[in-house]
């Protein structure tokens, strides 16, 4: 059965400062297409090397962000945690994952401290700059450093460690074989996300 995105109207959302800039069309379609299998090799928050193959057999609910994020990431991960709680016994079939976009600061220990605030089953993933860039590209995730107190065109130097990130804010649902199922726009209620995941689990089939 050919897999398609759950709803083509769901947007991939990029945060630029405090404003929303939706990215529509081909990016959203590509993420939900069955051929989009996000292979990766990363390091989890315990220091263990993991690949996408380690998660086969589980639905993945993925959010990309960073531990220094002041608002969007904590809000999104709180929703992810609520989704897992709402799923009850079905939650055992779903693995929540947080992938950092800031590997320079987000060490495994930093991720371990961060994910522990949200849910005991949440896995944090980091890696080299090249590894993170590769997985972000696969999912059409965009990020850019900026200094909150500087003009928007200011270049962030390698020595400056006080930067923030503008980044894509959306949650990704992957099937048990790693193929894309759905995107959830930032701000989608936990109840709606849980209902969608529950439907996939209970049906064991996907819409044509």
N, C-alpha and C positions, 0 to 999 in steps of 0.2 A: 504494500500500500504506500503510495507516495505521501510523504509528510509535507504539510504546508504550515505556514505560520498560523497561530490560533486566530489572530485578527490582524489584518494588514493595516488597520487604522491605529494600532498601538504604536506609539512613537518611541524612538530612541532619543532620550533627552540629555542634552549637554548643558551643564551649568557654567555660565560665564559671569563671574562675580556673584551677584545675587539675582541675576535675571535668568529666565528660561529661554533657551534657543533650541526648538525642536529640530531634529534631523529626520526627514521623512524619506520614503521611497526605497531605493535600492539597498541602503544599509539595513533597514528594518527587514526587508524581504530576505536578504542574504543570511542574516542571523537565524531566521526561522526556517531556512531551507534545509531539507534532509541531508544535502551534501556537505553542510557546514559542520564538520566534526572537529572540535577544537583540541588538537593534540598538544600536549605540553609536558615539560619536565620542570618541576618547581620544588621548593622546600617548604614543608609545613611548619607550624608553630612549635613543634617539638624538635625540629632540626632534622627530620627524616625526609629523604628525597622521595617524591611521589610523582607519578605520571597520571595522565587521564585514564589509563587502563586500570589504575587502582580503584576507580570509582564506577567501573562498569557493573551493571546490575542495580544501580541506585539512580533515582531521579536526582538531578543536581539543581539547587537553587543558588545561583551565583550573584554576588554583588562585588563590583570593583570600587575601590576607594583607597583611603590611607588613614593611618592612626592619628595624624595631626588634624584631621578634618574637624572643624568646629561644630558642624550642624548636620549636614546632609547625611553623612555616613552613619553617625549614631542613630539618627532617625530611621534610616533605611534598615539598619541591622536590628533595631527594635521591632520593626515590622516583620523581618525574617524570623526572629525569635517567636513572635506571636503566631506566625503561620505554623511553625513546627508544633507549638503547643495546641493550636486549634485542630491539627490533623489527628491528634490522639494516637491510636495504634498504627495508623497509616504512616505516621512520621518516621517509623523505622525504615521505610522505603525511600526516604528523602534525605539527602545529605546537604546541609547548608554550608556554603563556602564563601569566604571573603578573600579576594585576591587584591593585594596591594598594588597601587600604581606608583609607590614611592619606596622602592627597594633600598635606596641610599640611606634612609632613616629607619625603615621598617624591618628590623632584624627579626629572627624567629622569636627572641625573647620579648621584643616590643609587641609583636603580634599576639603572643601568648597572653600577655597582660591585657591587651585590648579585647580580644575575643571573649575572655573570661567574664567580661561585664554583661554579655548578652545572652549566651546560651551555652550549656556544657557540650553540646554536640557541634557547635560551630567550629569549622576548621579554617585557620588562617594560612594563606600561602604567599610566599615571597620568592625571590630568586635574583639572578643577575639582571642588570639593565637590559641586556639582550633578550633574556628569557621573558621578562615582563613585557617588553615591547612586542615580542612575537605573539604572546597570548592576547594582549590588548588588540593587536591588529586583527587577529582572527575574529574577535567579537566586535570589531568596529568601535572600540572604546578609545576615546580621545582624552588627553590630559595635557595641561600646560602649566608650568610654574609661574607664579607671580608674587610680587611683594605687595601686601595689602595697603601699605602706606606710601607706595611709590606710584608714579605715573604708569599707565597701562603698558606703555612701550618700553619700560625699563627691563633690561636684560638681567636675569638672575645669575650672579656669579657662582662659581663652584664653592667659594668660601662661605657664601651666605646660606645659613641653615634655618632661616626664619621664614621661608617661603610657604605659600599655600598652593593648592592645585585647583584649577578649573578642570572639571572632569565630567565625562558622561555619567549620568545617574539613572540607571535602570536595572531591574533584576531580571536575570535570565533563567529560564527553566529548560533543562536538557533532559532528554529521554534516557532510559536505562542503557542505550547503546551509544550515548554521547551526541546524538543528533539533536538539533534545535526543535523545541516545542513552542515556546512563547516568550514574549517580552512583557514585562510589567513596568509601566511608566512610574517614575517616582511619585509617590502620593497615592498609589493604588492601595485601598484598604486591605489589611491582612485577611479579612473575611473573604474578600473577592479572590485573592490569590489562593487561599486555602481551598476554596470551592472549586477553582479551576484544576488544581493539582489533584484533589480528591476525585474529580470526574475522570481524569486520565488514569488514575490508579484503579478505580472501580470498573471502568470500561475495558481496560487492557487493549484498547484500540484507539486509533487517532482519526480525526476527521479527514476525509479524502479531499 
